[in-house]
Amino acid sequence: MEPHIALLPSAGMGHLMPFLRLAAMLASRNCKVTLLTAQPTVSAAESNNLNSFFSAHPHIQRLDFHVVPLQTSNPHGDPFFLQFEAIIRSVHLLPPLLSSLSPPISALFLDIAAATCVDQLADHPSLSISYYILSTTSARFFSLLTHLPHLTLESSCENLKLHGLPSFSVSNIPPPLFNPQNLFTTQLISNARAISRVKGVVSNTFHWFEAETIEALNSGKTSITLPQFLPIGPFKPYEDPGKCASLSWLDEQPAKSVVYVSFGSRTAMSKDQIKEIGEGLLKSKQKFLWVLKSVIVDKVEETELQELVGRSLLEKIEEKKQGIVVKEWVKQEEILTHHAIGGFFSHCGWNSAMEAAQRGVPMLAWTLNGDQRFNAEVVEKAGLGLWPKHWGWLGERLVKSEEIKEKIEELMQDHKFRSMAQKVGEEAKRAWEIGGTSEKVVGQIIEMLKLKV
């Protein structure tokens, strides 16, 4: 009998998409899959993608998990972090939900942003199951995260050395982690403490891409005891019958001629910085597809494109017919697969890095916040692209159009980036061939779960 696996993502497209891909992957290997969906969702993009996913995958069971609304005195708090907190505080509602599933579940895969739920669930008498964490970040950042409860970070230091792991550059550590009272920091520390209680940590990465860190995590030589780290990426896109509207424009462009520009689903930039990006794109004379976001949560996305970009710049873009600017959510994996795409100007979120790696698309990384400097470090080391470190975090400085133009030209015109990225794409493909590193690990996980049936 095949195992029945439940999955619980948290909030935000960057956390949801890996779970949808993992759910589709497990279902394709004859596992029964139930996806718990925390309700209400934070953004319209999450709600729309969930509806589309379940329509395309009727064999995957949907189970709504209605979280207890979080009372907060800060109406301007990050809605995604508040949703993480709401899920964690609603964990007492999960055992009856999970116990009601038939056939009984063998395992629950939790988002790393809600790992602390394991502390309560693992001790519940009605649940005799295995717990796994899905890490939605790089192995590199995960290795730091696991040690956070035992660290006192000092920004004055240049490097951080943890026993058994490659050293870290302190300047790459997200600024909130230096403040132990920050909500981002307290959540990460709480989740890190729970990691030791899970059976394994599955990750959307592959051995070749982060070999040194993955081997260090599984060596048993770290200063803390860690569960097995299980690289099973890059995750493949799941079946979705819809088509991205931007593809028709890309169809008309020459091969490898377009730079795709997107800074993720959670990054809203200032109008001044948006103007510099637009001017930089025009000055580069490269064709571009630019996906622009003005607010963190798209349920309140009301700003018109003209207001966001500025009438003058938008008219210039339309007049030169060099590129297009769109505001709606796009199917990034479809865009990156398109023959016209020659480069990816990105915030270097981990999903974006893996999607580029899978398709061998070179990246220009502009790290804005969170884990992105750790991700960019991995991208640069693997040869997937370039990273202008001096651009800093989002808002530290206004990156001027001339700087942006120069780096886009370097990305699109220097053939060494294309050939190195192509090699990364070949290694990513090899990981999923029969006997490949990721393919073998997925098989091992499923065989272990069969023992729980």
ChimeraX attribute file (.defattr): number of C-alpha atoms within 10 A of each C-alpha:
attribute: neighborCount
match mode: 1-to-1
recipient: residues
	/A:1	8
	/A:2	16
	/A:3	23
	/A:4	24
	/A:5	24
	/A:6	24
	/A:7	22
	/A:8	22
	/A:9	25
	/A:10	27
	/A:11	24
	/A:12	22
	/A:13	20
	/A:14	19
	/A:15	20
	/A:16	20
	/A:17	20
	/A:18	24
	/A:19	23
	/A:20	20
	/A:21	19
	/A:22	25
	/A:23	23
	/A:24	22
	/A:25	18
	/A:26	19
	/A:27	18
	/A:28	11
	/A:29	12
	/A:30	13
	/A:31	20
	/A:32	20
	/A:33	23
	/A:34	22
	/A:35	23
	/A:36	21
	/A:37	22
	/A:38	21
	/A:39	16
	/A:40	14
	/A:41	19
	/A:42	20
	/A:43	19
	/A:44	15
	/A:45	18
	/A:46	20
	/A:47	16
	/A:48	11
	/A:49	17
	/A:50	19
	/A:51	12
	/A:52	15
	/A:53	19
	/A:54	16
	/A:55	13
	/A:56	15
	/A:57	16
	/A:58	9
	/A:59	13
	/A:60	19
	/A:61	15
	/A:62	16
	/A:63	17
	/A:64	13
	/A:65	19
	/A:66	17
	/A:67	21
	/A:68	17
	/A:69	15
	/A:70	13
	/A:71	9
	/A:72	9
	/A:73	7
	/A:74	8
	/A:75	8
	/A:76	7
	/A:77	11
	/A:78	13
	/A:79	16
	/A:80	18
	/A:81	17
	/A:82	19
	/A:83	24
	/A:84	19
	/A:85	20
	/A:86	20
	/A:87	28
	/A:88	22
	/A:89	16
	/A:90	17
	/A:91	19
	/A:92	14
	/A:93	14
	/A:94	18
	/A:95	15
	/A:96	11
	/A:97	13
	/A:98	18
	/A:99	14
	/A:100	11
	/A:101	14
	/A:102	9
	/A:103	12
	/A:104	18
	/A:105	24
	/A:106	21
	/A:107	21
	/A:108	22
	/A:109	24
	/A:110	25
	/A:111	26
	/A:112	26
	/A:113	26
	/A:114	28
	/A:115	26
	/A:116	23
	/A:117	22
	/A:118	23
	/A:119	17
	/A:120	14
	/A:121	19
	/A:122	16
	/A:123	10
	/A:124	12
	/A:125	8
	/A:126	12
	/A:127	17
	/A:128	16
	/A:129	18
	/A:130	19
	/A:131	21
	/A:132	24
	/A:133	28
	/A:134	25
	/A:135	24
	/A:136	24
	/A:137	22
	/A:138	27
	/A:139	29
	/A:140	21
	/A:141	22
	/A:142	21
	/A:143	19
	/A:144	18
	/A:145	19
	/A:146	21
	/A:147	16
	/A:148	19
	/A:149	15
	/A:150	11
	/A:151	11
	/A:152	11
	/A:153	15
	/A:154	13
	/A:155	13
	/A:156	8
	/A:157	10
	/A:158	10
	/A:159	14
	/A:160	15
	/A:161	11
	/A:162	15
	/A:163	11
	/A:164	16
	/A:165	20
	/A:166	13
	/A:167	12
	/A:168	17
	/A:169	14
	/A:170	17
	/A:171	16
	/A:172	22
	/A:173	21
	/A:174	18
	/A:175	15
	/A:176	15
	/A:177	22
	/A:178	14
	/A:179	14
	/A:180	13
	/A:181	11
	/A:182	13
	/A:183	17
	/A:184	17
	/A:185	20
	/A:186	17
	/A:187	19
	/A:188	21
	/A:189	21
	/A:190	17
	/A:191	25
	/A:192	22
	/A:193	18
	/A:194	19
	/A:195	23
	/A:196	18
	/A:197	18
	/A:198	21
	/A:199	17
	/A:200	20
	/A:201	23
	/A:202	23
	/A:203	24
	/A:204	24
	/A:205	29
	/A:206	28
	/A:207	21
	/A:208	16
	/A:209	25
	/A:210	18
	/A:211	14
	/A:212	14
	/A:213	21
	/A:214	23
	/A:215	14
	/A:216	17
	/A:217	24
	/A:218	15
	/A:219	13
	/A:220	14
	/A:221	13
	/A:222	16
	/A:223	12
	/A:224	12
	/A:225	13
	/A:226	21
	/A:227	17
	/A:228	18
	/A:229	20
	/A:230	27
	/A:231	26
	/A:232	24
	/A:233	27
	/A:234	26
	/A:235	25
	/A:236	17
	/A:237	18
	/A:238	17
	/A:239	12
	/A:240	14
	/A:241	9
	/A:242	9
	/A:243	11
	/A:244	13
	/A:245	12
	/A:246	18
	/A:247	16
	/A:248	10
	/A:249	12
	/A:250	22
	/A:251	12
	/A:252	9
	/A:253	15
	/A:254	13
	/A:255	13
	/A:256	16
	/A:257	18
	/A:258	23
	/A:259	28
	/A:260	22
	/A:261	21
	/A:262	20
	/A:263	23
	/A:264	21
	/A:265	22
	/A:266	16
	/A:267	17
	/A:268	16
	/A:269	19
	/A:270	13
	/A:271	14
	/A:272	14
	/A:273	18
	/A:274	21
	/A:275	20
	/A:276	21
	/A:277	22
	/A:278	22
	/A:279	19
	/A:280	23
	/A:281	27
	/A:282	21
	/A:283	16
	/A:284	19
	/A:285	14
	/A:286	18
	/A:287	23
	/A:288	28
	/A:289	23
	/A:290	20
	/A:291	20
	/A:292	23
	/A:293	25
	/A:294	23
	/A:295	17
	/A:296	19
	/A:297	20
	/A:298	18
	/A:299	11
	/A:300	11
	/A:301	14
	/A:302	9
	/A:303	12
	/A:304	11
	/A:305	16
	/A:306	12
	/A:307	10
	/A:308	19
	/A:309	22
	/A:310	16
	/A:311	12
	/A:312	10
	/A:313	16
	/A:314	18
	/A:315	13
	/A:316	14
	/A:317	18
	/A:318	12
	/A:319	10
	/A:320	10
	/A:321	12
	/A:322	16
	/A:323	21
	/A:324	16
	/A:325	18
	/A:326	14
	/A:327	15
	/A:328	15
	/A:329	16
	/A:330	18
	/A:331	16
	/A:332	18
	/A:333	18
	/A:334	14
	/A:335	17
	/A:336	22
	/A:337	15
	/A:338	16
	/A:339	15
	/A:340	23
	/A:341	24
	/A:342	24
	/A:343	28
	/A:344	28
	/A:345	23
	/A:346	21
	/A:347	25
	/A:348	30
	/A:349	27
	/A:350	22
	/A:351	25
	/A:352	22
	/A:353	27
	/A:354	26
	/A:355	23
	/A:356	28
	/A:357	29
	/A:358	24
	/A:359	21
	/A:360	27
	/A:361	27
	/A:362	31
	/A:363	34
	/A:364	28
	/A:365	29
	/A:366	25
	/A:367	25
	/A:368	22
	/A:369	20
	/A:370	19
	/A:371	21
	/A:372	25
	/A:373	27
	/A:374	25
	/A:375	27
	/A:376	30
	/A:377	19
	/A:378	21
	/A:379	28
	/A:380	15
	/A:381	13
	/A:382	17
	/A:383	21
	/A:384	28
	/A:385	28
	/A:386	21
	/A:387	18
	/A:388	14
	/A:389	15
	/A:390	9
	/A:391	19
	/A:392	18
	/A:393	18
	/A:394	18
	/A:395	13
	/A:396	9
	/A:397	11
	/A:398	14
	/A:399	19
	/A:400	16
	/A:401	20
	/A:402	16
	/A:403	14
	/A:404	24
	/A:405	22
	/A:406	14
	/A:407	19
	/A:408	24
	/A:409	17
	/A:410	16
	/A:411	23
	/A:412	24
	/A:413	15
	/A:414	11
	/A:415	11
	/A:416	15
	/A:417	23
	/A:418	23
	/A:419	16
	/A:420	17
	/A:421	26
	/A:422	20
	/A:423	18
	/A:424	25
	/A:425	21
	/A:426	14
	/A:427	19
	/A:428	28
	/A:429	19
	/A:430	17
	/A:431	23
	/A:432	20
	/A:433	12
	/A:434	10
	/A:435	12
	/A:436	17
	/A:437	20
	/A:438	27
	/A:439	18
	/A:440	16
	/A:441	17
	/A:442	20
	/A:443	14
	/A:444	13
	/A:445	14
	/A:446	17
	/A:447	13
	/A:448	14
	/A:449	19
	/A:450	15
	/A:451	11
	/A:452	16
	/A:453	15
